[in-house]
């Protein structure tokens, strides 16, 4: 009985460790959809063509749904200024497969680079401040990644100030 | 704002990408309202005297631009009928092309031209001439003179924010480049 309990405990530790490791391997990113159908990924990771991405997509009202699996097409010159507020790493932009322009809504959501769980991964939070968008990801229960996309125009804020303060 | 009717006045110009270049965002301090204009100028001078660099990306954003951006998206995504878009004084735009498909396609081309990736709002401190977006660099560990004449060592962002505040230039912490007269 004690042996079974020990084996069970060890299995739980191994499973938890693997899950945490899997989470640690995935990196938070923005996915952006323009009204011409162009989709862009913004990440602090250097990616190769064909790199795997799990990303949110918009419903008919622009609300985020989870998730689609996409592959990177190649590097893209960035038109928006995205910065890494927490670790000040450089941010890279990558082209993703586009959508038909007629069905594209303006949308910015969360994505994970290197995620192994495609069904319902724990996605980072995306919210708006007065003139930009924040991507917030916890790691081990603590504030982790914090990317910021400067829009260059005013938007309706949606961020919880308390949550943002935790990532300051 | 009064709403338009379906009947277009002849002097109105149909919506489309040619509108995007009109009512541009300014980067000139001269387009800010006093006393904020003077306050910002003094703050920037203090930074530059200390050896820092300031790059201004936006000061005044006309309300007309916010109106055009907001309704370009709303018409394009179908959340408002083109015939129901409120009119705005000084913006003689006709959103209704006579068919929903044409109206939405023209609005979509505008939204693409504006580089919109998230629905714009109608209000902003920039439209009040009371906000500035600027990137400040090269000030860490330098001393900047505040409005009271004290030299403040900049160790953290909050030190710079306090210096700005002494000049009446308040930081909106949630948006890194954004400063205004009231912190909003």
Interface residues (C-beta under 8 A of the other chain):
Chain A: X32 X33 X34 X35 X36 X62 X79 X80 X83 X85 X101 X102 X105 X106 X107 X108 X128 X129 X130 X131 X132 X133 X134 X148 X149 X150 X151 X152 X153 X154 X155 X156 X157 X159 X161 X164 X168
Chain B: X25 X57 X58 X61 X65 X66 X69 X73 X76 X77 X108 X111 X112 X114 X115 X116 X117 X118 X119 X120 X121 X123 X124 X125 X126 X127 X133 X172 X173 X174 X175 X176 X177 X178 X184
